[in-house]
C-alpha cells in the first residue's frame, strides 16, 4: 500500500525517475528511537529496503530528491509528518532491466558531479566509472540519446578545468548530459516483461533480450511494429534451432522453407511430443507467431500489444525449450 501510494505521489509530480526506483523497493514509515543525549525520542523514519543497484543510486541522489521520496512515503500516512530524508537499507537482491539502467545512469551522474565538486578523488573511483560507462553504453536501447563524451574521469577533469570554472556550471553540465537518457528510461511503459531462464539457443536468447529492452522504452506505433518483426524473427530462429528436415516432417507433407516457422515447429512437436496435448502445444506456437505478424503489420500498434507479443514469444520459446530438454535426456 505505501509503495503504491508513494509511486503515485511521485508520478503526480512528474518524477517518473524516482517512482521507477521506488517501485522495486519496499518502503514504509516507521518509528525509531533516537538518543538525544538526555532521553530517548521517538521519530518517524522513511525506510527504503532497496535491491542493488537501486540502493546505491538512492544514496547518490541529491538531498532534495531524497526528501521528495520521504514525502512520497509519508503520503501513505496522512496523520504523519514527512521526514527530511530517507533511510536506505540494502537487500541481497539484484534487479535488472530498465530500473537497473536508470540506477546506473543516476550513479554515474552522481559520480561525475562528486569528483568535480570537491568530493572523491579521481584515482579512487575512475576504474568504477570506466566499467560503468561500458555497461551503460551496452545497455542503452536504440532510440535513447546518450552522448557522454568522457570515457574516463581524467577526460572529464580536463574538460571542467578548461571550460567550467564554477561548481554550479559543472552540476548543470552533467545534468544536461544525462537528462535525455534518464527521461527516456523513466518514462517507459510500466508493462512487465520479466526475463525467463535462457534457452541455451544463443540467437534466440539474444533476440529476446533485445525485444525486452526495446519494449521498455518504446512508445511510437512504428517502434511497436518493429517489436512484432523482432518477435517473428525469434520464432523463426527457434524453429530453425530444433527442426531437422532429415528427421521431422511437416504435417501436410510440404517441405518447410527456412522461414516457415509454423510448419517447422508443427513438424518438430508432432515428432518429439506425441500424445493428447500435441494439438494444444502446436496451437500455442501458432498463436504466438500470429500475434507477432499481427503486431508487425498493425499501424495502430500499442505498447500493450507489444508487451503481449513479447510475453507470448517468450512463452513459446520456453515451451519448446522444455520439450527439447526432455528429449535430450
Buried (B, 14 or more C-beta within 10 A) or exposed (E): EBBEBBBEBBBEEEBBBBBBBBBBBBBBBEEEEEEEEEEEEEEBBBBBBBBBBBBBBBBBBEEEBBBBBBBBBBBBBEEBEBBEEBBBEBBEEEBBBBBBBBBBBBBBBBBBBBBBBEEBEBEEBBEBBEEBBEBBEEBBBEEBEBEBEBEEBBEBBEBBEEEBEEEEEBBEBBBEBBEEBBEBBBBBBBBEBEEBEBBEBEBBBEBBBBBBBBBBBBBEBEBBBBBBBBBBBBBBBBBBBBBEEEEBBBEEEEEBEEEBBBBBBBBBBBBBBEEEEBEEBBEBBBEBBEBBBEBBEBEEBBBEBBBBBBBBBBBBBBBBBBBBEEEEE
